[in-house]
Amino acid sequence: MTRFESVAEAIGGTPLIRLTKTGLRPRIYVKPEWYNPGGSVKDRAALSMLRAAEADGLLRPGGTVVETTSGNTGIGLALYAAHLGYRSVIFTSSSISKEKRDLLVAHGAELRLVDAFVPKSHPDSLKSVAERFVASTPGAWLANQYDNPANPAAHVASTGPEIWADTEGAVTHFVATVGTGGTISGTGRYLKGISGGRVRVIGADPATSSYSGGDGSQKFIEGAGHFVHPLADEDVWPQSLDLSVIDAYESVTDAEAIATIRDVARSEGLLAGGSSGVALTAAFRLAATLTEEDTVVVLLPDSGRAYLSTYYNDDWLLANGFRAESGAVVGDLAAPLRAVGRTRTGASAARELASVIAGDEPVAVLYGRPLPNAAPHHADIAGWTTAARLAEADTAGAAAVATGVRLGAGEPVAAAAARAASLDPDWQVALVLDQGRVSGLVTRARLNAHRVATSGATAAILAPKVATH
Ligand SMILES: Cc1ncc(COP(=O)(O)O)c(C=O)c1O
């Protein structure tokens, strides 16, 4: 057992654990970063950025540590800020998992939820709000993991050397997700340097992430990949990301990542988080092309414990279209997705739709750019409208009715109708999710008509039975 004189010393030194059930030829080792005190790989970057800020005189005793984060960096910063005696203020969105929010508060962070869905440059964005806070708070320092060189430097100093030492130089492939790029850039740079360029570095990327050529639309997996706001003028990549170390990308859907971690939890006994599912899926695909001579190391950023209410929860899977029940389900009643852009002229959109659908059929109004390659994420949809409403409006945006109701394509009809009513008693149109993407729209009238028809049928079957008593 190793002894540490403080929590800061306990960062890093995470093990390599060999997977034994994959049936694939290469040796595959995972590096579970949840062994860090704050439960994720971001402990390394958090302490590194804090120490660099202290050394540069940007953070002084009594100072305030500030960050915008999807969770793990905030947890690391809050933990080490507490340890080093700083106040911490974390700006984040309520879409991060509840467990992560509770962890931030448990470590003493002041949590500021910013939910404006606007591009980074907008004055109400997470970034702008945090920057204003720092400008108006004496002694405040913004960690800015996306552009802070101390983030990748943490991995040059620790993650890379650990992998090299623990594989005794046998590592041939390193697979990691790319969020800020700190992990893959620092670790990859070290492994390429020490191996004379022999180690291949593979970026495991969500299918919609713009790093690997996706459309930049949202996804469910937190931490990995790069999202581009639909109204953003440009796609700015972090300075923490060093593209020159990434040899290839493997693109992985939410559904694949979720299926992989659920499988690995049962087969290997390792409970990994969502971005670990992206990395593992990519690694398995890669390993299928390799030989017994190869040693693949896969970095797992955090544990599945933070996602028990999502990826490991059957109801969540059903509600988001990652699981289907048998019998009559919502997807059977949904109209396939038709969408118009928010800025489209109402009259011209109405004319176009009139030739294909009825005037009262619901149509989605897209928030921003059209998505050529994939069904949209629900964050891409501003609301619903109809050809009849469009005909009366200047633009599709003006004719849009917002809906907060989303149903899984595989949800049984009666249960889905009840759930929708509990989400919004006045709901009229719901987005239908299949594999986490919006595949269609369904109206309340349609769900109810089906329920009445089927409950009528049940009554008809039961009636004679009742009569015999
Ligand atoms: C769960 C999770 N996975 C992956 C990453 C990506 O790591 P990096 O920012 O070093 O690229 C993060 C980063 O925040 C994360 O929180």
The ligand as an SDF file (V2000), in Angstrom:
LIG
                    3D

 16 16  0  0  0  0  0  0  0  0999 V2000
  -16.1520   12.1480  -18.7400 C   0  0  0  0  0  0  0  0  0  0  0  0
  -15.0950   12.7940  -19.5840 C   0  0  0  0  0  0  0  0  0  0  0  0
  -14.6030   12.1180  -20.6260 N   0  0  0  0  0  0  0  0  0  0  0  0
  -13.6670   12.6400  -21.4330 C   0  0  0  0  0  0  0  0  0  0  0  0
  -13.1660   13.9030  -21.2500 C   0  0  0  0  0  0  0  0  0  0  0  0
  -12.1500   14.4400  -22.2260 C   0  0  0  0  0  0  0  0  0  0  0  0
  -10.8860   14.6590  -21.6760 O   0  0  0  0  0  0  0  0  0  0  0  0
   -9.9840   15.8360  -22.2490 P   0  0  0  0  0  0  0  0  0  0  0  0
  -10.6560   17.1300  -21.8810 O   0  0  0  0  0  0  0  0  0  0  0  0
   -8.6730   15.6870  -21.5660 O   0  0  0  0  0  0  0  0  0  0  0  0
   -9.8910   15.6890  -23.7270 O   0  0  0  0  0  0  0  0  0  0  0  0
  -13.6610   14.6600  -20.1920 C   0  0  0  0  0  0  0  0  0  0  0  0
  -13.2020   16.0360  -20.0040 C   0  0  0  0  0  0  0  0  0  0  0  0
  -13.7940   16.8890  -19.4200 O   0  0  0  0  0  0  0  0  0  0  0  0
  -14.6400   14.0970  -19.3330 C   0  0  0  0  0  0  0  0  0  0  0  0
  -15.1670   14.7760  -18.2950 O   0  0  0  0  0  0  0  0  0  0  0  0
  1  2  1  0
  2  3  1  0
  2 15  2  0
  3  4  2  0
  4  5  1  0
  5  6  1  0
  5 12  2  0
  6  7  1  0
  7  8  1  0
  8  9  2  0
  8 10  1  0
  8 11  1  0
 12 13  1  0
 12 15  1  0
 13 14  2  0
 15 16  1  0
M  END
$$$$
